[in-house]
């Protein structure tokens, strides 16, 4: 099943935090891994426990894309961050999941 991808303004701001090279990696990953079967767990996609960020996470190296799957075949990208050791950083700020 193909999904339409909606990048929320907050996630777009998160994306703009990174340099152009990293932005391309993240956008390419979103198109590759979230356009189809975004609601199926794999090694890169997993459903998260209840948290304030998002119900799903896509891992691309140290980068994390947080999203939700809506009923109308839509994926909403809610936040983008990266891991630094055991800490998740979104726009340079530590976030607890």
GUGUZA-564957 format. One record per atom (N, C-alpha, C): atom name; y, x, z; residue in three letters; residue number from 1. Coordinates in Angstrom, 3 decimals. Layout:
BEGIN
@atom=CA py=Y px=X pz=Z rest=ALA nr=NUM
...
This chain:
BEGIN
@atom=N py=-1.171 px=0.839 pz=0.000 rest=UNK nr=1
@atom=CA py=0.000 px=0.000 pz=0.000 rest=UNK nr=1
@atom=C py=1.244 px=0.891 pz=0.000 rest=UNK nr=1
@atom=N py=2.182 px=0.579 pz=-0.861 rest=UNK nr=2
@atom=CA py=3.415 px=1.367 pz=-0.969 rest=UNK nr=2
@atom=C py=4.499 px=0.770 pz=-0.076 rest=UNK nr=2
@atom=N py=5.212 px=1.652 pz=0.603 rest=UNK nr=3
@atom=CA py=6.282 px=1.244 pz=1.509 rest=UNK nr=3
@atom=C py=7.637 px=1.653 pz=0.950 rest=UNK nr=3
@atom=N py=8.638 px=0.827 pz=1.208 rest=UNK nr=4
@atom=CA py=10.023 px=1.193 pz=0.940 rest=UNK nr=4
@atom=C py=10.519 px=1.967 pz=2.149 rest=UNK nr=4
@atom=N py=11.259 px=3.035 pz=1.929 rest=UNK nr=5
@atom=CA py=11.719 px=3.881 pz=3.021 rest=UNK nr=5
@atom=C py=13.205 px=3.637 pz=3.265 rest=UNK nr=5
@atom=N py=13.523 px=3.355 pz=4.521 rest=UNK nr=6
@atom=CA py=14.901 px=3.105 pz=4.943 rest=UNK nr=6
@atom=C py=15.258 px=4.146 pz=6.002 rest=UNK nr=6
@atom=N py=16.179 px=5.044 pz=5.678 rest=UNK nr=7
@atom=CA py=16.610 px=6.052 pz=6.645 rest=UNK nr=7
@atom=C py=17.853 px=5.520 pz=7.344 rest=UNK nr=7
@atom=N py=17.716 px=5.262 pz=8.631 rest=UNK nr=8
@atom=CA py=18.826 px=4.720 pz=9.416 rest=UNK nr=8
@atom=C py=19.945 px=5.746 pz=9.531 rest=UNK nr=8
@atom=N py=21.154 px=5.280 pz=9.815 rest=UNK nr=9
@atom=CA py=22.305 px=6.163 pz=9.909 rest=UNK nr=9
@atom=C py=22.093 px=7.252 pz=10.955 rest=UNK nr=9
@atom=N py=21.524 px=6.897 pz=12.095 rest=UNK nr=10
@atom=CA py=21.287 px=7.895 pz=13.148 rest=UNK nr=10
@atom=C py=20.334 px=8.987 pz=12.654 rest=UNK nr=10
@atom=N py=19.296 px=8.608 pz=11.897 rest=UNK nr=11
@atom=CA py=18.353 px=9.586 pz=11.350 rest=UNK nr=11
@atom=C py=19.027 px=10.435 pz=10.273 rest=UNK nr=11
@atom=N py=19.905 px=9.834 pz=9.485 rest=UNK nr=12
@atom=CA py=20.634 px=10.587 pz=8.475 rest=UNK nr=12
@atom=C py=21.543 px=11.629 pz=9.142 rest=UNK nr=12
@atom=N py=22.179 px=11.247 pz=10.244 rest=UNK nr=13
@atom=CA py=22.996 px=12.195 pz=11.006 rest=UNK nr=13
@atom=C py=22.124 px=13.333 pz=11.544 rest=UNK nr=13
@atom=N py=20.920 px=12.984 pz=12.016 rest=UNK nr=14
@atom=CA py=19.975 px=14.003 pz=12.494 rest=UNK nr=14
@atom=C py=19.616 px=14.958 pz=11.357 rest=UNK nr=14
@atom=N py=19.387 px=14.413 pz=10.172 rest=UNK nr=15
@atom=CA py=19.023 px=15.222 pz=9.009 rest=UNK nr=15
@atom=C py=20.155 px=16.186 pz=8.633 rest=UNK nr=15
@atom=N py=21.391 px=15.693 pz=8.687 rest=UNK nr=16
@atom=CA py=22.537 px=16.520 pz=8.328 rest=UNK nr=16
@atom=C py=22.788 px=17.649 pz=9.323 rest=UNK nr=16
@atom=N py=22.168 px=17.595 pz=10.482 rest=UNK nr=17
@atom=CA py=22.266 px=18.653 pz=11.482 rest=UNK nr=17
@atom=C py=21.639 px=19.951 pz=10.952 rest=UNK nr=17
@atom=N py=20.645 px=19.813 pz=10.080 rest=UNK nr=18
@atom=CA py=19.911 px=20.973 pz=9.551 rest=UNK nr=18
@atom=C py=20.543 px=21.485 pz=8.263 rest=UNK nr=18
@atom=N py=20.233 px=22.745 pz=7.927 rest=UNK nr=19
@atom=CA py=20.750 px=23.304 pz=6.683 rest=UNK nr=19
@atom=C py=20.007 px=22.689 pz=5.490 rest=UNK nr=19
@atom=N py=20.517 px=22.927 pz=4.305 rest=UNK nr=20
@atom=CA py=20.009 px=22.287 pz=3.085 rest=UNK nr=20
@atom=C py=18.536 px=22.581 pz=2.837 rest=UNK nr=20
@atom=N py=18.100 px=23.799 pz=3.097 rest=UNK nr=21
@atom=CA py=16.703 px=24.171 pz=2.887 rest=UNK nr=21
@atom=C py=15.779 px=23.306 pz=3.732 rest=UNK nr=21
@atom=N py=16.107 px=23.141 pz=5.007 rest=UNK nr=22
@atom=CA py=15.290 px=22.334 pz=5.916 rest=UNK nr=22
@atom=C py=15.384 px=20.854 pz=5.540 rest=UNK nr=22
@atom=N py=16.568 px=20.403 pz=5.140 rest=UNK nr=23
@atom=CA py=16.724 px=19.010 pz=4.714 rest=UNK nr=23
@atom=C py=15.772 px=18.681 pz=3.570 rest=UNK nr=23
@atom=N py=15.630 px=19.596 pz=2.621 rest=UNK nr=24
@atom=CA py=14.719 px=19.370 pz=1.489 rest=UNK nr=24
@atom=C py=13.275 px=19.268 pz=1.952 rest=UNK nr=24
@atom=N py=12.875 px=20.113 pz=2.888 rest=UNK nr=25
@atom=CA py=11.510 px=20.067 pz=3.439 rest=UNK nr=25
@atom=C py=11.258 px=18.704 pz=4.075 rest=UNK nr=25
@atom=N py=12.202 px=18.236 pz=4.868 rest=UNK nr=26
@atom=CA py=12.041 px=16.978 pz=5.590 rest=UNK nr=26
@atom=C py=12.006 px=15.791 pz=4.627 rest=UNK nr=26
@atom=N py=12.922 px=15.748 pz=3.677 rest=UNK nr=27
@atom=CA py=12.963 px=14.626 pz=2.724 rest=UNK nr=27
@atom=C py=11.700 px=14.603 pz=1.872 rest=UNK nr=27
@atom=N py=11.252 px=15.764 pz=1.437 rest=UNK nr=28
@atom=CA py=10.030 px=15.847 pz=0.634 rest=UNK nr=28
@atom=C py=8.834 px=15.326 pz=1.446 rest=UNK nr=28
@atom=N py=8.778 px=15.661 pz=2.727 rest=UNK nr=29
@atom=CA py=7.695 px=15.192 pz=3.591 rest=UNK nr=29
@atom=C py=7.753 px=13.680 pz=3.792 rest=UNK nr=29
@atom=N py=8.952 px=13.149 pz=3.964 rest=UNK nr=30
@atom=CA py=9.099 px=11.696 pz=4.130 rest=UNK nr=30
@atom=C py=8.562 px=10.980 pz=2.890 rest=UNK nr=30
@atom=N py=8.942 px=11.462 pz=1.727 rest=UNK nr=31
@atom=CA py=8.479 px=10.824 pz=0.485 rest=UNK nr=31
@atom=C py=6.973 px=10.989 pz=0.292 rest=UNK nr=31
@atom=N py=6.441 px=12.130 pz=0.649 rest=UNK nr=32
@atom=CA py=5.019 px=12.398 pz=0.441 rest=UNK nr=32
@atom=C py=4.126 px=11.646 pz=1.426 rest=UNK nr=32
@atom=N py=4.502 px=11.620 pz=2.709 rest=UNK nr=33
@atom=CA py=3.605 px=11.097 pz=3.734 rest=UNK nr=33
@atom=C py=3.925 px=9.683 pz=4.215 rest=UNK nr=33
@atom=N py=5.104 px=9.162 pz=3.919 rest=UNK nr=34
@atom=CA py=5.446 px=7.839 pz=4.430 rest=UNK nr=34
@atom=C py=5.544 px=6.760 pz=3.365 rest=UNK nr=34
@atom=N py=5.473 px=7.121 pz=2.094 rest=UNK nr=35
@atom=CA py=5.537 px=6.113 pz=1.042 rest=UNK nr=35
@atom=C py=4.248 px=5.309 pz=0.955 rest=UNK nr=35
@atom=N py=3.138 px=5.933 pz=1.294 rest=UNK nr=36
@atom=CA py=1.842 px=5.268 pz=1.232 rest=UNK nr=36
@atom=C py=1.128 px=5.416 pz=2.570 rest=UNK nr=36
@atom=N py=0.509 px=4.344 pz=3.023 rest=UNK nr=37
@atom=CA py=-0.324 px=4.354 pz=4.231 rest=UNK nr=37
@atom=C py=0.392 px=4.911 pz=5.457 rest=UNK nr=37
@atom=N py=1.634 px=4.570 pz=5.646 rest=UNK nr=38
@atom=CA py=2.416 px=5.084 pz=6.771 rest=UNK nr=38
@atom=C py=1.897 px=4.592 pz=8.121 rest=UNK nr=38
@atom=N py=1.103 px=3.544 pz=8.115 rest=UNK nr=39
@atom=CA py=0.585 px=2.988 pz=9.360 rest=UNK nr=39
@atom=C py=-0.850 px=3.438 pz=9.662 rest=UNK nr=39
@atom=N py=-1.323 px=4.465 pz=8.975 rest=UNK nr=40
@atom=CA py=-2.665 px=4.990 pz=9.204 rest=UNK nr=40
@atom=C py=-2.529 px=6.377 pz=9.820 rest=UNK nr=40
@atom=N py=-3.188 px=6.581 pz=10.967 rest=UNK nr=41
@atom=CA py=-3.114 px=7.873 pz=11.648 rest=UNK nr=41
@atom=C py=-3.860 px=8.947 pz=10.870 rest=UNK nr=41
@atom=N py=-3.249 px=10.119 pz=10.813 rest=UNK nr=42
@atom=CA py=-3.856 px=11.303 pz=10.204 rest=UNK nr=42
@atom=C py=-3.508 px=12.492 pz=11.099 rest=UNK nr=42
@atom=N py=-3.793 px=13.694 pz=10.623 rest=UNK nr=43
@atom=CA py=-3.411 px=14.881 pz=11.396 rest=UNK nr=43
@atom=C py=-1.897 px=15.019 pz=11.474 rest=UNK nr=43
@atom=N py=-1.179 px=14.540 pz=10.488 rest=UNK nr=44
@atom=CA py=0.279 px=14.660 pz=10.469 rest=UNK nr=44
@atom=C py=0.994 px=13.424 pz=11.025 rest=UNK nr=44
@atom=N py=0.371 px=12.257 pz=10.912 rest=UNK nr=45
@atom=CA py=0.978 px=11.005 pz=11.384 rest=UNK nr=45
@atom=C py=0.208 px=10.505 pz=12.597 rest=UNK nr=45
@atom=N py=0.950 px=10.122 pz=13.645 rest=UNK nr=46
@atom=CA py=0.262 px=9.536 pz=14.786 rest=UNK nr=46
@atom=C py=1.133 px=8.482 pz=15.447 rest=UNK nr=46
@atom=N py=0.434 px=7.512 pz=16.018 rest=UNK nr=47
@atom=CA py=1.123 px=6.468 pz=16.757 rest=UNK nr=47
@atom=C py=1.358 px=6.991 pz=18.169 rest=UNK nr=47
@atom=N py=2.572 px=6.800 pz=18.674 rest=UNK nr=48
@atom=CA py=2.960 px=7.321 pz=19.975 rest=UNK nr=48
@atom=C py=2.812 px=6.268 pz=21.061 rest=UNK nr=48
@atom=N py=2.732 px=6.762 pz=22.301 rest=UNK nr=49
@atom=CA py=2.795 px=5.844 pz=23.442 rest=UNK nr=49
@atom=C py=4.194 px=5.234 pz=23.469 rest=UNK nr=49
@atom=N py=4.355 px=4.194 pz=24.231 rest=UNK nr=50
@atom=CA py=5.655 px=3.541 pz=24.341 rest=UNK nr=50
@atom=C py=6.713 px=4.557 pz=24.785 rest=UNK nr=50
@atom=N py=7.821 px=4.638 pz=24.021 rest=UNK nr=51
@atom=CA py=8.893 px=5.595 pz=24.312 rest=UNK nr=51
@atom=C py=10.198 px=5.064 pz=23.731 rest=UNK nr=51
@atom=N py=11.328 px=5.674 pz=24.113 rest=UNK nr=52
@atom=CA py=12.627 px=5.172 pz=23.625 rest=UNK nr=52
@atom=C py=12.995 px=5.606 pz=22.201 rest=UNK nr=52
@atom=N py=12.190 px=6.458 pz=21.559 rest=UNK nr=53
@atom=CA py=12.572 px=6.988 pz=20.249 rest=UNK nr=53
@atom=C py=11.983 px=6.162 pz=19.113 rest=UNK nr=53
@atom=N py=10.653 px=6.108 pz=19.008 rest=UNK nr=54
@atom=CA py=10.006 px=5.392 pz=17.899 rest=UNK nr=54
@atom=C py=8.514 px=5.257 pz=18.180 rest=UNK nr=54
@atom=N py=7.866 px=4.299 pz=17.518 rest=UNK nr=55
@atom=CA py=6.427 px=4.117 pz=17.723 rest=UNK nr=55
@atom=C py=5.541 px=5.082 pz=16.932 rest=UNK nr=55
@atom=N py=6.072 px=5.730 pz=15.897 rest=UNK nr=56
@atom=CA py=5.284 px=6.645 pz=15.063 rest=UNK nr=56
@atom=C py=5.982 px=7.982 pz=14.918 rest=UNK nr=56
@atom=N py=5.168 px=9.036 pz=14.707 rest=UNK nr=57
@atom=CA py=5.694 px=10.383 pz=14.509 rest=UNK nr=57
@atom=C py=4.988 px=11.044 pz=13.329 rest=UNK nr=57
@atom=N py=5.775 px=11.698 pz=12.487 rest=UNK nr=58
@atom=CA py=5.252 px=12.513 pz=11.393 rest=UNK nr=58
@atom=C py=5.600 px=13.963 pz=11.716 rest=UNK nr=58
@atom=N py=4.570 px=14.829 pz=11.739 rest=UNK nr=59
@atom=CA py=4.773 px=16.248 pz=12.054 rest=UNK nr=59
@atom=C py=4.739 px=17.070 pz=10.775 rest=UNK nr=59
@atom=N py=5.771 px=17.866 pz=10.582 rest=UNK nr=60
@atom=CA py=5.828 px=18.806 pz=9.465 rest=UNK nr=60
@atom=C py=6.245 px=20.140 pz=10.067 rest=UNK nr=60
@atom=N py=5.272 px=21.000 pz=10.338 rest=UNK nr=61
@atom=CA py=5.564 px=22.259 pz=11.016 rest=UNK nr=61
@atom=C py=6.181 px=21.975 pz=12.363 rest=UNK nr=61
@atom=N py=7.355 px=22.542 pz=12.615 rest=UNK nr=62
@atom=CA py=8.012 px=22.285 pz=13.904 rest=UNK nr=62
@atom=C py=8.919 px=21.051 pz=13.854 rest=UNK nr=62
@atom=N py=9.046 px=20.440 pz=12.701 rest=UNK nr=63
@atom=CA py=9.926 px=19.276 pz=12.538 rest=UNK nr=63
@atom=C py=9.182 px=17.983 pz=12.820 rest=UNK nr=63
@atom=N py=9.899 px=17.008 pz=13.374 rest=UNK nr=64
@atom=CA py=9.322 px=15.712 pz=13.718 rest=UNK nr=64
@atom=C py=10.187 px=14.608 pz=13.132 rest=UNK nr=64
@atom=N py=9.524 px=13.674 pz=12.462 rest=UNK nr=65
@atom=CA py=10.200 px=12.514 pz=11.894 rest=UNK nr=65
@atom=C py=9.664 px=11.299 pz=12.639 rest=UNK nr=65
@atom=N py=10.545 px=10.561 pz=13.272 rest=UNK nr=66
@atom=CA py=10.154 px=9.403 pz=14.068 rest=UNK nr=66
@atom=C py=10.496 px=8.143 pz=13.288 rest=UNK nr=66
@atom=N py=9.527 px=7.233 pz=13.216 rest=UNK nr=67
@atom=CA py=9.709 px=6.048 pz=12.376 rest=UNK nr=67
@atom=C py=8.960 px=4.847 pz=12.933 rest=UNK nr=67
@atom=N py=9.272 px=3.686 pz=12.353 rest=UNK nr=68
@atom=CA py=8.525 px=2.467 pz=12.652 rest=UNK nr=68
@atom=C py=8.147 px=1.808 pz=11.339 rest=UNK nr=68
@atom=N py=7.046 px=1.080 pz=11.383 rest=UNK nr=69
@atom=CA py=6.567 px=0.368 pz=10.202 rest=UNK nr=69
@atom=C py=6.888 px=-1.104 pz=10.410 rest=UNK nr=69
@atom=N py=7.678 px=-1.671 pz=9.511 rest=UNK nr=70
@atom=CA py=8.054 px=-3.079 pz=9.581 rest=UNK nr=70
@atom=C py=7.068 px=-3.909 pz=8.766 rest=UNK nr=70
@atom=N py=7.044 px=-5.202 pz=9.026 rest=UNK nr=71
@atom=CA py=6.082 px=-6.090 pz=8.371 rest=UNK nr=71
@atom=C py=6.304 px=-6.229 pz=6.872 rest=UNK nr=71
@atom=N py=7.523 px=-6.139 pz=6.420 rest=UNK nr=72
@atom=CA py=7.827 px=-6.374 pz=5.009 rest=UNK nr=72
@atom=C py=7.665 px=-5.112 pz=4.167 rest=UNK nr=72
@atom=N py=6.609 px=-4.354 pz=4.418 rest=UNK nr=73
@atom=CA py=6.304 px=-3.129 pz=3.672 rest=UNK nr=73
@atom=C py=7.490 px=-2.176 pz=3.660 rest=UNK nr=73
@atom=N py=8.050 px=-1.949 pz=4.842 rest=UNK nr=74
@atom=CA py=9.197 px=-1.062 pz=4.972 rest=UNK nr=74
@atom=C py=8.946 px=-0.071 pz=6.103 rest=UNK nr=74
@atom=N py=9.291 px=1.178 pz=5.855 rest=UNK nr=75
@atom=CA py=9.264 px=2.216 pz=6.873 rest=UNK nr=75
@atom=C py=10.712 px=2.525 pz=7.225 rest=UNK nr=75
@atom=N py=11.024 px=2.443 pz=8.507 rest=UNK nr=76
@atom=CA py=12.374 px=2.747 pz=8.976 rest=UNK nr=76
@atom=C py=12.334 px=4.079 pz=9.708 rest=UNK nr=76
@atom=N py=12.987 px=5.087 pz=9.136 rest=UNK nr=77
@atom=CA py=13.084 px=6.391 pz=9.780 rest=UNK nr=77
@atom=C py=14.205 px=6.289 pz=10.815 rest=UNK nr=77
@atom=N py=13.857 px=6.501 pz=12.093 rest=UNK nr=78
@atom=CA py=14.795 px=6.273 pz=13.175 rest=UNK nr=78
@atom=C py=15.430 px=7.552 pz=13.723 rest=UNK nr=78
@atom=N py=14.689 px=8.656 pz=13.688 rest=UNK nr=79
@atom=CA py=15.204 px=9.916 pz=14.239 rest=UNK nr=79
@atom=C py=14.463 px=11.085 pz=13.614 rest=UNK nr=79
@atom=N py=15.132 px=12.234 pz=13.600 rest=UNK nr=80
@atom=CA py=14.547 px=13.468 pz=13.076 rest=UNK nr=80
@atom=C py=14.916 px=14.588 pz=14.044 rest=UNK nr=80
@atom=N py=13.920 px=15.391 pz=14.393 rest=UNK nr=81
@atom=CA py=14.177 px=16.489 pz=15.321 rest=UNK nr=81
@atom=C py=13.223 px=17.636 pz=15.072 rest=UNK nr=81
@atom=N py=13.181 px=18.555 pz=16.017 rest=UNK nr=82
@atom=CA py=12.238 px=19.667 pz=15.921 rest=UNK nr=82
@atom=C py=11.777 px=20.071 pz=17.318 rest=UNK nr=82
@atom=N py=10.644 px=20.747 pz=17.348 rest=UNK nr=83
@atom=CA py=10.095 px=21.229 pz=18.604 rest=UNK nr=83
@atom=C py=10.500 px=22.681 pz=18.795 rest=UNK nr=83
@atom=N py=10.890 px=23.011 pz=19.998 rest=UNK nr=84
@atom=CA py=11.151 px=24.384 pz=20.406 rest=UNK nr=84
@atom=C py=10.292 px=24.609 pz=21.641 rest=UNK nr=84
@atom=N py=9.165 px=25.266 pz=21.445 rest=UNK nr=85
@atom=CA py=8.130 px=25.412 pz=22.465 rest=UNK nr=85
@atom=C py=7.643 px=24.008 pz=22.826 rest=UNK nr=85
@atom=N py=7.832 px=23.564 pz=24.059 rest=UNK nr=86
@atom=CA py=7.366 px=22.232 pz=24.455 rest=UNK nr=86
@atom=C py=8.482 px=21.199 pz=24.480 rest=UNK nr=86
@atom=N py=9.660 px=21.555 pz=24.051 rest=UNK nr=87
@atom=CA py=10.799 px=20.643 pz=24.110 rest=UNK nr=87
@atom=C py=11.092 px=20.056 pz=22.731 rest=UNK nr=87
@atom=N py=11.394 px=18.760 pz=22.717 rest=UNK nr=88
@atom=CA py=11.832 px=18.093 pz=21.496 rest=UNK nr=88
@atom=C py=13.351 px=18.091 pz=21.482 rest=UNK nr=88
@atom=N py=13.926 px=18.561 pz=20.374 rest=UNK nr=89
@atom=CA py=15.379 px=18.605 pz=20.231 rest=UNK nr=89
@atom=C py=15.797 px=17.744 pz=19.046 rest=UNK nr=89
@atom=N py=16.737 px=16.849 pz=19.299 rest=UNK nr=90
@atom=CA py=17.329 px=16.044 pz=18.241 rest=UNK nr=90
@atom=C py=18.822 px=16.340 pz=18.251 rest=UNK nr=90
@atom=N py=19.317 px=16.874 pz=17.141 rest=UNK nr=91
@atom=CA py=20.702 px=17.351 pz=17.005 rest=UNK nr=91
@atom=C py=21.047 px=18.336 pz=18.120 rest=UNK nr=91
@atom=N py=20.095 px=19.188 pz=18.478 rest=UNK nr=92
@atom=CA py=20.326 px=20.218 pz=19.482 rest=UNK nr=92
@atom=C py=20.231 px=19.744 pz=20.913 rest=UNK nr=92
@atom=N py=19.996 px=18.448 pz=21.123 rest=UNK nr=93
@atom=CA py=19.900 px=17.911 pz=22.481 rest=UNK nr=93
@atom=C py=18.450 px=17.638 pz=22.832 rest=UNK nr=93
@atom=N py=18.070 px=17.997 pz=24.040 rest=UNK nr=94
@atom=CA py=16.699 px=17.792 pz=24.514 rest=UNK nr=94
@atom=C py=16.451 px=16.287 pz=24.700 rest=UNK nr=94
@atom=N py=15.295 px=15.832 pz=24.174 rest=UNK nr=95
@atom=CA py=14.921 px=14.425 pz=24.275 rest=UNK nr=95
@atom=C py=13.544 px=14.348 pz=24.914 rest=UNK nr=95
@atom=N py=13.364 px=13.435 pz=25.838 rest=UNK nr=96
@atom=CA py=12.089 px=13.250 pz=26.515 rest=UNK nr=96
@atom=C py=11.316 px=12.109 pz=25.868 rest=UNK nr=96
@atom=N py=10.065 px=12.382 pz=25.505 rest=UNK nr=97
@atom=CA py=9.204 px=11.321 pz=24.960 rest=UNK nr=97
@atom=C py=8.093 px=11.064 pz=25.932 rest=UNK nr=97
